[in-house]
Amino acid sequence: MNPCSNKYSRREFAKLSAMGLASIPLLAFQDPLSKLQEEPEADLKVHLFSKQLQFLDYNEMSAAAVAMGFDGLDLTVRRKGHVLPENVIEDLPKAAAAMKKHGLSPKLMSTNVWDANNMVNKTVLETASSLGFTHYRTDWLKYPEDKSITESQTLYGKQAKALEELNEKLGLIGGYQNHSGNHVGAPIWDLLPILEATEGKFMGSQYDIRHAVAEGGQSWELGLRRIKPFINSIVIKDFKWGIKNGTWQPMHVPLGEGMVDFNRYFSLLKKYKINVPVSLHVEHDLGGAEEGHSKITIPKKEVLSRIKKDLLYLKDAWENAE
């Protein structure tokens, strides 16, 4: 889906920033679905996960993304992110303005949002909605030891439903990212009881193929078939298993050098007509930029070159997949 352009003038934008939180709900609730009802575009639109550019300010980040050929940014609005949740009213408009200055429409963001009743979470979503964002990644969840997994899934399903209701009011789409390890949703199947408690329109899955392959091995295609009705954005990255500090573990590598079969994956996305926003995560060695560090150990030019190489591979793989 594609957002419509921000409909607020510079004067209204300035007024929003000055009035603060009190004004945000009034703006956010105006025609919330208009930016979510357009048809998907046929061409692949790739957004760069801004974690990899956190050594740059908002303006430099936006300029670099455009220069590399990205269509947008997946902005980190979270702890240790480009925008800190407690500063969202002041800083998110600045980030959005910098993106627009360079021709990028604010659309995707990665957050720590889950509890719909948490005021910081609500402020993040209300501010993002008022600025034209349409999609966001939620926080991750873990299973507590003092409850059964089934009990926890029931609870998380109710929380997902509450978040979906808030998203609908604000015209936002939330996606829970599957992440390997001891996270809820690491095995794709256990995420379904949670998402099936929702309508699946304003709350769903941010599908990560790297983590799906790490957890699913050769059965990842079954997980994709099962979760596909809920997919509303996807994450692209690659990995391979290796030994680090004497332990086997997944290690990030450039696209095409790891275990993800992108030809097969993209062929299935086309077959299933899954055309959703794409976030490229470049988490192999970038001199610290892959970890979101504010200072890097290799030249900026080299960081951007490595990121662009992944982008070019992604676009070529998508084009050639049948």
C-alpha positions in Angstrom: 0.0 0.0 0.0 1.1 3.5 -0.6 0.5 6.5 1.6 -0.9 9.7 0.1 1.3 12.7 0.5 1.1 14.7 3.7 -1.8 17.0 3.4 -0.7 19.6 6.0 0.9 22.9 5.0 4.1 24.2 6.5 2.1 26.6 8.6 -0.1 23.8 10.0 3.0 21.7 10.4 4.7 24.4 12.5 1.5 24.8 14.5 1.4 21.0 15.2 4.9 21.1 16.6 4.2 24.1 18.8 0.9 22.9 20.2 2.4 19.5 21.1 0.6 16.4 22.2 -2.8 18.1 22.8 -3.2 18.8 19.1 -2.0 15.5 17.8 -5.2 13.4 18.3 -7.3 16.0 16.5 -5.1 15.7 13.4 -4.5 12.0 13.6 -8.2 11.1 13.6 -9.0 13.0 10.4 -9.7 10.6 7.6 -7.4 7.9 8.9 -8.0 5.4 6.1 -7.4 7.6 3.1 -3.7 6.9 3.0 -4.2 3.1 3.4 -6.6 2.4 0.6 -4.5 2.9 -2.5 -3.5 -0.1 -4.8 -0.1 -1.6 -4.3 2.5 -0.5 -6.8 4.0 -3.1 -9.2 7.6 -1.9 -8.8 9.6 -2.9 -5.7 9.9 0.0 -3.3 12.9 -0.5 -0.9 13.3 1.3 2.4 16.6 1.3 4.2 16.5 0.4 7.9 17.8 3.7 9.4 19.7 1.8 12.1 22.5 1.5 9.6 22.7 5.3 9.3 22.5 6.4 12.9 26.0 7.9 12.6 24.3 10.6 10.4 21.8 13.3 11.3 18.4 13.4 9.8 19.4 15.5 6.8 22.5 13.5 6.0 20.7 10.3 6.5 18.0 11.3 4.0 20.5 12.6 1.5 22.5 9.3 1.7 19.5 7.1 1.3 18.4 9.0 -1.9 22.0 9.0 -3.3 22.1 5.2 -2.9 18.8 4.7 -4.7 16.4 3.9 -1.9 12.8 4.8 -2.1 12.4 5.6 1.6 13.6 4.9 5.1 12.5 2.6 7.8 13.0 5.0 10.6 14.1 3.8 14.1 11.7 5.4 16.6 12.7 3.5 19.6 15.2 3.1 22.4 18.7 4.0 21.1 17.0 4.9 17.7 17.2 7.9 15.4 14.2 9.3 17.3 13.8 8.5 21.0 10.2 7.7 22.1 10.3 10.3 24.9 11.3 13.0 22.3 8.9 12.0 19.5 6.8 15.1 19.5 9.8 17.3 18.9 12.1 15.1 16.9 9.9 13.0 14.6 8.6 16.1 12.7 12.3 17.1 12.2 13.1 13.7 10.8 10.0 13.7 8.6 10.8 17.2 7.3 14.4 16.1 6.4 13.1 13.1 4.6 10.6 15.2 2.6 13.3 17.7 1.8 15.1 15.0 -0.1 12.0 13.6 -1.8 11.3 10.7 0.6 7.8 10.2 2.0 7.6 9.2 5.7 6.1 5.7 5.6 7.9 3.0 7.7 9.2 3.1 11.2 10.5 0.5 13.7 9.3 1.0 17.3 9.1 -0.5 20.8 5.3 -0.1 20.7 3.1 -3.0 22.0 0.9 -1.9 24.9 -1.9 0.2 23.5 -2.6 1.8 26.9 0.9 3.0 27.4 1.0 6.8 26.9 4.4 6.9 25.4 3.4 4.3 22.8 0.2 6.2 22.1 2.1 9.4 21.6 4.5 7.7 19.2 1.7 6.4 17.1 -0.4 9.6 17.2 2.6 11.7 16.1 3.6 9.3 13.3 0.0 9.2 12.0 -0.2 13.0 11.9 3.0 13.1 9.8 1.9 10.6 7.2 3.5 7.4 8.4 1.5 4.3 7.5 3.4 1.2 8.7 5.4 0.3 11.8 7.1 -2.6 13.5 6.0 -3.4 17.0 8.1 -4.4 20.0 9.2 -8.1 20.4 7.6 -10.3 23.0 9.0 -13.2 25.2 7.2 -16.0 26.9 7.3 -15.7 30.7 8.4 -18.8 32.7 5.5 -18.6 35.1 2.8 -19.0 32.4 2.2 -21.6 29.7 2.9 -20.7 26.1 -0.9 -21.1 25.4 -1.8 -18.8 28.2 0.7 -16.2 27.0 -0.6 -16.5 23.4 -4.1 -15.8 24.6 -2.9 -12.7 26.5 -0.8 -11.4 23.7 -3.8 -12.0 21.3 -5.9 -9.7 23.4 -3.1 -7.1 23.5 -2.7 -7.3 19.7 -6.5 -6.8 19.3 -6.3 -3.6 21.4 -3.4 -2.3 19.4 -5.2 -3.1 16.2 -8.2 -1.0 17.4 -5.8 1.9 18.1 -4.1 1.5 14.7 -7.5 1.6 13.0 -8.4 4.9 14.6 -5.0 6.4 13.5 -4.8 4.9 10.1 -1.7 2.8 10.9 -0.7 -0.7 10.2 1.4 -2.6 12.8 3.6 -5.6 12.0 5.2 -8.0 14.4 8.6 -9.2 13.2 9.5 -12.8 13.5 12.9 -13.0 15.1 15.0 -16.1 15.7 15.9 -17.2 19.2 13.7 -17.2 22.3 11.2 -14.7 21.0 7.5 -15.0 20.5 7.0 -15.8 16.8 10.5 -17.2 16.2 8.8 -20.4 14.9 6.2 -18.8 12.6 3.5 -21.2 13.7 3.3 -19.8 17.3 2.5 -16.3 16.0 -0.7 -17.4 14.4 -2.9 -17.7 17.6 -1.9 -14.2 18.4 -2.6 -12.6 15.0 -5.8 -14.6 14.5 -7.2 -12.7 17.5 -7.2 -9.6 15.2 -8.9 -8.8 11.9 -5.5 -8.9 10.2 -6.0 -5.5 8.5 -4.4 -3.0 10.9 -2.2 -5.5 12.7 -0.2 -8.4 11.2 3.2 -9.7 10.3 6.4 -8.0 9.3 7.9 -11.1 7.7 11.7 -11.6 8.0 13.0 -14.2 5.6 16.4 -14.4 7.3 15.0 -15.3 10.7 12.4 -17.6 9.1 15.2 -19.6 7.4 17.3 -19.6 10.6 14.4 -21.1 12.5 12.6 -23.1 9.8 15.5 -24.6 7.9 14.0 -26.3 4.8 10.4 -25.9 6.1 10.3 -22.1 5.8 8.0 -22.3 2.8 5.3 -23.9 4.9 5.6 -21.0 7.5 5.3 -18.5 4.7 2.2 -20.2 3.3 0.7 -20.1 6.8 1.5 -16.5 7.7 1.0 -14.9 4.3 -2.6 -13.6 4.9 -1.1 -11.4 7.7 2.0 -10.1 6.0 2.0 -6.3 5.7 5.7 -5.6 5.3 8.9 -7.6 4.8 12.5 -7.4 6.0 15.4 -8.5 3.7 18.7 -9.7 4.9 20.9 -12.8 4.6 23.0 -15.1 6.9 24.9 -18.3 7.3 25.8 -20.5 10.2 29.3 -20.2 11.5 31.4 -20.7 14.6 32.0 -17.7 16.8 33.7 -17.9 20.2 33.5 -21.7 19.9 29.7 -21.7 19.4 27.6 -22.3 16.2 25.4 -19.3 15.5 23.9 -17.4 12.6 26.1 -14.8 11.1 25.1 -11.9 8.9 26.5 -11.8 5.4 25.9 -9.6 2.3 22.8 -10.6 0.2 23.5 -13.6 -2.0 26.3 -14.9 0.1 24.2 -16.8 2.7 21.5 -19.4 3.1 18.5 -17.5 2.0 17.2 -18.6 -1.4 16.1 -15.2 -2.7 15.1 -16.5 -6.1 12.7 -19.0 -4.6 11.5 -16.5 -2.0 10.8 -13.8 -4.4 9.1 -16.2 -6.8 6.7 -17.2 -4.0 6.0 -13.5 -3.1 5.1 -12.9 -6.7 3.0 -16.1 -6.8 1.1 -15.1 -3.7 0.8 -11.5 -4.8 2.4 -10.2 -1.7 3.3 -6.7 -2.6 4.1 -4.8 0.6 6.7 -2.3 1.9 10.2 -3.6 1.9 12.8 -2.8 4.6 16.4 -3.7 3.8 18.6 -4.5 6.9 22.3 -4.4 6.2 23.7 -6.1 9.3 26.9 -7.5 8.1 30.2 -5.6 8.8 29.8 -1.9 8.3 32.4 -0.7 10.8 29.8 -0.4 13.6 27.0 1.1 11.5 25.4 -2.3 11.3 24.9 -2.0 15.1 23.5 1.5 15.0 26.7 3.0 16.5 27.0 6.8 16.3 30.7 6.5 15.5 32.1 4.2 12.7 35.5 2.6 12.2 35.6 2.6 8.4 35.1 5.5 6.0 31.5 6.7 5.4 32.0 6.1 1.6 32.7 2.4 2.3 29.7 2.0 4.5 27.4 3.5 1.8 29.1 1.4 -0.9 28.4 -1.9 1.0 24.8 -0.9 1.6 24.3 0.0 -2.0 25.7 -3.3 -3.1 23.0 -5.1 -1.1 20.4 -2.8 -2.6 21.5 -3.6 -6.2 21.5 -7.3 -5.5 18.0 -7.1 -4.0 16.6 -5.3 -7.0 18.3 -7.6 -9.5 17.1 -10.7 -7.7 13.6 -9.4 -7.6 13.6 -8.6 -11.3 14.9 -12.0 -12.3 12.7 -14.1 -10.0 9.9 -15.9 -11.8 
